[in-house]
Amino acid sequence: MERISVDDYFLKIAAVVAERSTCRRRKVGAVAVRDKRILATGYNGAPAKMKDCLELGCLRDENNIPSGKMHEICRAIHAEQNVIIQSSLHGVSLENSIVYCTHTPCILCAKMLVNAKIKSFISFNRYSEDSFVELFKSAGISFKVLEKPESKINFLE
């Protein structure tokens, strides 16, 4: 059995984090890493202790709002926002970190990641719009969209 790459390892962890999502449209997970150590994780969902879309339904679906538009009409905080919030709550800087995420960021999250001073962003899915690309290039943030890692977890029996 071959050992998976570091990027696939953290992308698989981001995919598991996404399983906690309370979004009915798209489950997104993010993991911030520096020196191969997890700093924080985040997934998309309603603010803490608030009712979520699994319970109340999706406002965006009810109003026929397409992906990538009118972000303010949504109960959820994005996974990238939550990874920034979690690191902040625990006094951990994301400066020079790599954020692994199941999807590329929307422009709002990209702006926040620039200000968090991350150095790299790695994903395996593309969000519905790519406006983050020029912003990341201007800010010197590298990014890659890799092949989706295998879903299977390989255990030794």
VOBA-1610 file (N, C-alpha, C; in pm, whole numbers, padded with zeros to 5 digits, always signed):
BEGIN
Met+00085-00118+00000Met+00000+00000+00000Met+00090+00125+00000Glu+00055+00222-00083Glu+00132+00344-00096Glu+00079+00450+00001Arg+00169+00532+00054Arg+00133+00639+00146Arg+00076+00756+00067Ile-00033+00816+00116Ile-00092+00930+00044Ile-00008+01055+00066Ser-00021+01149-00026Ser+00054+01274-00016Ser+00000+01359+00099Val+00080+01455+00142Val+00038+01548+00247Val-00086+01625+00202Asp-00088+01670+00077Asp-00204+01744+00028Asp-00330+01659+00031Asp-00322+01535-00015Asp-00439+01446-00011Asp-00482+01419+00132Tyr-00388+01405+00222Tyr-00416+01382+00364Tyr-00503+01495+00420Phe-00461+01619+00399Phe-00535+01732+00455Phe-00664+01759+00378Leu-00666+01729+00248Leu-00792+01742+00173Leu-00894+01640+00221Lys-00850+01519+00254Lys-00941+01418+00308Lys-00996+01463+00443Ile-00911+01525+00525Ile-00957+01576+00655Ile-01060+01686+00632Ala-01037+01775+00535Ala-01134+01880+00503Ala-01268+01819+00461Ala-01263+01710+00387Ala-01386+01643+00344Ala-01462+01585+00463Val-01390+01531+00560Val-01455+01480+00681Val-01514+01595+00762Val-01442+01706+00773Val-01493+01825+00842Val-01625+01870+00776Ala-01632+01864+00644Ala-01752+01905+00570Ala-01875+01824+00609Glu-01855+01704+00660Glu-01968+01621+00700Glu-02049+01684+00814Arg-01991+01780+00887Arg-02061+01850+00995Arg-02148+01964+00943Ser-02138+01997+00815Ser-02212+02107+00754Ser-02362+02091+00774Thr-02429+02205+00790Thr-02575+02203+00799Thr-02639+02269+00677Cys-02562+02284+00570Cys-02612+02342+00446Cys-02679+02234+00362Arg-02793+02267+00305Arg-02865+02172+00219Arg-02814+02172+00076Arg-02741+02277+00037Arg-02694+02290-00101Arg-02556+02230-00124Arg-02465+02258-00032Arg-02325+02220-00054Arg-02255+02205+00079Lys-02194+02092+00103Lys-02117+02070+00224Lys-01972+02109+00197Val-01922+02204+00278Val-01786+02254+00258Val-01710+02242+00389Gly-01587+02196+00380Gly-01500+02187+00497Gly-01366+02252+00467Ala-01305+02309+00572Ala-01176+02375+00558Ala-01086+02337+00675Val-00957+02327+00646Val-00856+02296+00748Val-00738+02390+00725Ala-00702+02466+00829Ala-00584+02553+00822Ala-00467+02477+00882Val-00354+02479+00811Val-00238+02397+00847Val-00111+02481+00836Arg-00022+02464+00932Arg+00113+02523+00920Arg+00211+02418+00970Asp+00318+02397+00894Asp+00420+02298+00929Asp+00358+02160+00954Lys+00261+02124+00870Lys+00192+01994+00875Lys+00115+01973+01004Arg+00077+02082+01071Arg-00004+02074+01194Arg-00134+02149+01173Ile-00242+02088+01215Ile-00374+02151+01202Ile-00386+02263+01304Leu-00420+02382+01254Leu-00439+02499+01339Leu-00586+02517+01375Ala-00674+02494+01279Ala-00818+02511+01301Ala-00893+02443+01187Thr-01019+02415+01213Thr-01107+02360+01110Thr-01235+02444+01106Gly-01308+02434+00996Gly-01435+02503+00984Gly-01522+02437+00878Tyr-01650+02447+00897Tyr-01746+02398+00797Tyr-01856+02501+00783Asn-01934+02492+00676Asn-02040+02589+00655Asn-02166+02549+00731Gly-02223+02650+00797Gly-02345+02628+00873Gly-02385+02753+00948Ala-02501+02747+01011Ala-02555+02861+01085Ala-02465+02896+01203Pro-02472+03021+01250Pro-02394+03059+01369Pro-02427+02968+01488Ala-02332+02955+01578Ala-02347+02868+01695Ala-02477+02897+01770Lys-02544+02791+01808Lys-02667+02794+01887Lys-02786+02856+01815Met-02774+02871+01683Met-02884+02923+01602Met-02944+02808+01521Lys-03073+02820+01488Lys-03137+02718+01405Lys-03075+02722+01265Asp-03059+02605+01206Asp-02990+02595+01077Asp-03085+02553+00966Cys-03031+02540+00847Cys-03110+02507+00729Cys-03165+02364+00731Leu-03099+02275+00801Leu-03153+02140+00812Leu-03287+02143+00886Glu-03298+02236+00981Glu-03420+02250+01060Glu-03521+02344+00995Leu-03473+02455+00938Leu-03562+02560+00889Leu-03581+02563+00738Gly-03497+02493+00664Gly-03501+02500+00518Gly-03404+02605+00467Cys-03379+02603+00339Cys-03280+02690+00275Cys-03346+02815+00219Leu-03306+02931+00271Leu-03358+03059+00222Leu-03324+03081+00075Arg-03206+03039+00035Arg-03161+03060-00103Arg-03244+02976-00201Asp-03273+02852-00163Asp-03359+02768-00247Asp-03501+02825-00254Glu-03552+02868-00139Glu-03688+02923-00134Glu-03702+03048-00222Asn-03593+03122-00239Asn-03595+03245-00319Asn-03529+03229-00456Asn-03500+03105-00495Asn-03439+03075-00626Asn-03314+03157-00653Ile-03226+03167-00553Ile-03102+03243-00567Ile-02991+03148-00615Pro-02929+03179-00727Pro-02823+03090-00779Pro-02697+03097-00694Ser-02619+02993-00702Ser-02491+02987-00632Ser-02402+03103-00674Gly-02331+03160-00577Gly-02238+03268-00606Gly-02301+03406-00606Lys-02430+03417-00582Lys-02501+03545-00584Lys-02565+03572-00448Met-02575+03698-00412Met-02648+03743-00293Met-02615+03660-00169His-02489+03657-00133His-02442+03578-00018His-02513+03617+00112Glu-02559+03741+00119Glu-02621+03788+00243Glu-02754+03719+00274Ile-02815+03656+00173Ile-02940+03583+00196Ile-02904+03437+00218Cys-02854+03412+00335Cys-02812+03276+00372Cys-02790+03274+00523Arg-02830+03167+00586Arg-02807+03153+00730Arg-02663+03114+00761Ala-02595+03057+00665Ala-02465+02994+00691Ala-02349+03091+00694Ile-02253+03055+00775Ile-02119+03113+00773Ile-02036+03014+00692His-01957+03064+00599His-01879+02975+00514His-01768+02904+00591Ala-01724+02791+00539Ala-01620+02711+00604Ala-01493+02792+00624Glu-01454+02870+00523Glu-01332+02950+00533Glu-01347+03057+00642Gln-01466+03115+00652Gln-01492+03213+00758Gln-01482+03146+00894Asn-01539+03027+00906Asn-01534+02956+01033Asn-01393+02913+01071Val-01309+02879+00974Val-01171+02843+01008Val-01096+02966+01062Ile-01125+03083+01006Ile-01065+03208+01056Ile-01118+03238+01197Ile-01248+03225+01216Ile-01309+03252+01347Ile-01255+03156+01452Gln-01249+03027+01420Gln-01200+02929+01517Gln-01055+02956+01556Ser-00973+02991+01459Ser-00833+03019+01493Ser-00826+03143+01582Ser-00907+03242+01553Ser-00910+03364+01634Ser-00956+03336+01776Leu-01060+03258+01791Leu-01112+03225+01925Leu-01007+03155+02012His-00917+03082+01946His-00816+03006+02020His-00678+03072+02016Gly-00673+03197+01969Gly-00549+03273+01971Gly-00441+03221+01879Val-00483+03166+01764Val-00387+03107+01670Val-00387+03190+01541Ser-00271+03239+01504Ser-00257+03315+01379Ser-00257+03220+01259Leu-00319+03264+01152Leu-00316+03187+01027Leu-00208+03237+00932Glu-00130+03332+00976Glu-00025+03387+00891Glu+00069+03276+00842Asn+00095+03277+00713Asn+00180+03177+00647Asn+00127+03034+00654Ser-00001+03019+00672Ser-00060+02885+00675Ser-00110+02846+00536Ile-00143+02719+00524Ile-00208+02666+00405Ile-00350+02633+00446Val-00447+02678+00367Val-00585+02639+00392Val-00624+02536+00287Tyr-00663+02420+00336Tyr-00714+02312+00252Tyr-00866+02320+00262Cys-00933+02321+00148Cys-01078+02336+00150Cys-01138+02249+00040Thr-01258+02202+00064Thr-01323+02116-00034Thr-01363+02192-00160His-01374+02327-00152His-01412+02410-00266His-01324+02535-00269Thr-01307+02593-00387Thr-01239+02722-00396Thr-01329+02828-00331Pro-01271+02941-00288Pro-01350+03037-00210Pro-01433+03133-00294Cys-01540+03183-00233Cys-01612+03296-00290Cys-01524+03421-00269Ile-01559+03530-00331Ile-01477+03651-00321Ile-01474+03705-00178Leu-01584+03693-00104Leu-01586+03742+00036Leu-01487+03664+00122Cys-01488+03533+00109Cys-01394+03451+00187Cys-01250+03476+00142Ala-01231+03493+00012Ala-01096+03520-00040Ala-01039+03647+00022Lys-01120+03752+00033Lys-01075+03877+00094Lys-01033+03854+00240Met-01112+03775+00311Met-01080+03747+00451Met-00951+03666+00463Leu-00933+03571+00373Leu-00811+03489+00374Leu-00688+03573+00342Val-00703+03670+00253Val-00592+03761+00223Val-00555+03836+00350Asn-00653+03888+00422Asn-00624+03964+00544Asn-00574+03875+00657Ala-00606+03747+00653Ala-00553+03653+00752Ala-00408+03616+00719Lys-00361+03659+00602Lys-00223+03642+00558Lys-00183+03496+00534Ile-00279+03417+00482Ile-00241+03279+00447Ile-00142+03284+00332Lys-00067+03175+00314Lys+00029+03173+00203Lys-00019+03089+00086Ser-00111+02995+00113Ser-00152+02903+00007Ser-00293+02852+00033Phe-00361+02816-00076Phe-00497+02761-00069Phe-00503+02643-00163Ile-00548+02529-00112Ile-00553+02406-00193Ile-00692+02345-00182Ser-00748+02306-00295Ser-00885+02254-00300Ser-00894+02141-00402Phe-01012+02077-00405Phe-01036+01977-00509Phe-01167+02000-00584Asn-01243+02102-00546Asn-01366+02139-00618Asn-01363+02288-00647Arg-01426+02327-00756Arg-01438+02470-00789Arg-01575+02521-00747Tyr-01575+02639-00685Tyr-01698+02711-00654Tyr-01755+02764-00785Ser-01876+02813-00783Ser-01944+02854-00906Ser-01884+02976-00974Glu-01799+03050-00906Glu-01733+03164-00969Glu-01587+03169-00926Asp-01503+03231-01010Asp-01359+03231-00987Asp-01301+03371-00961Ser-01380+03459-00903Ser-01331+03596-00883Ser-01216+03604-00783Phe-01194+03498-00706Phe-01084+03495-00610Phe-00947+03489-00679Val-00941+03440-00801Val-00814+03411-00868Val-00725+03535-00877Glu-00776+03643-00930Glu-00696+03765-00945Glu-00657+03823-00810Leu-00749+03817-00715Leu-00720+03866-00580Leu-00605+03788-00517Phe-00610+03656-00524Phe-00503+03574-00469Phe-00370+03603-00540Lys-00374+03615-00672Lys-00250+03645-00746Lys-00192+03778-00700Ser-00276+03881-00687Ser-00230+04012-00643Ser-00173+04009-00503Ala-00230+03924-00417Ala-00187+03915-00277Ala-00069+03819-00259Gly-00029+03749-00366Gly+00082+03654-00355Gly+00045+03524-00288Ile-00084+03489-00291Ile-00130+03363-00233Ile-00134+03259-00345Ser-00059+03151-00328Ser-00063+03046-00429Ser-00189+02962-00408Phe-00236+02903-00514Phe-00352+02814-00501Phe-00343+02703-00604Lys-00399+02591-00566Lys-00404+02475-00655Lys-00542+02411-00642Val-00591+02360-00752Val-00709+02276-00750Val-00662+02138-00796Leu-00660+02045-00704Leu-00610+01910-00729Leu-00724+01815-00760Glu-00688+01696-00800Glu-00787+01590-00817Glu-00845+01556-00680Lys-00972+01519-00678Lys-01035+01480-00553Lys-00967+01353-00501Pro-00924+01354-00374Pro-00861+01232-00323Pro-00963+01119-00310Glu-00913+00998-00311Glu-00998+00881-00296Glu-01076+00892-00165Ser-01205+00861-00168Ser-01290+00870-00049Ser-01261+00760+00052Lys-01213+00650+00004Lys-01190+00534+00089Lys-01076+00561+00189Ile-01099+00520+00312Ile-00994+00524+00414Ile-00930+00384+00415Asn-00800+00379+00400Asn-00729+00252+00393Asn-00674+00213+00530Phe-00737+00116+00593Phe-00694+00068+00723Phe-00608-00056+00707Leu-00515-00074+00797Leu-00443-00202+00803Leu-00521-00291+00898Glu-00546-00409+00856Glu-00624-00503+00940Glu-00534-00587+01024
//
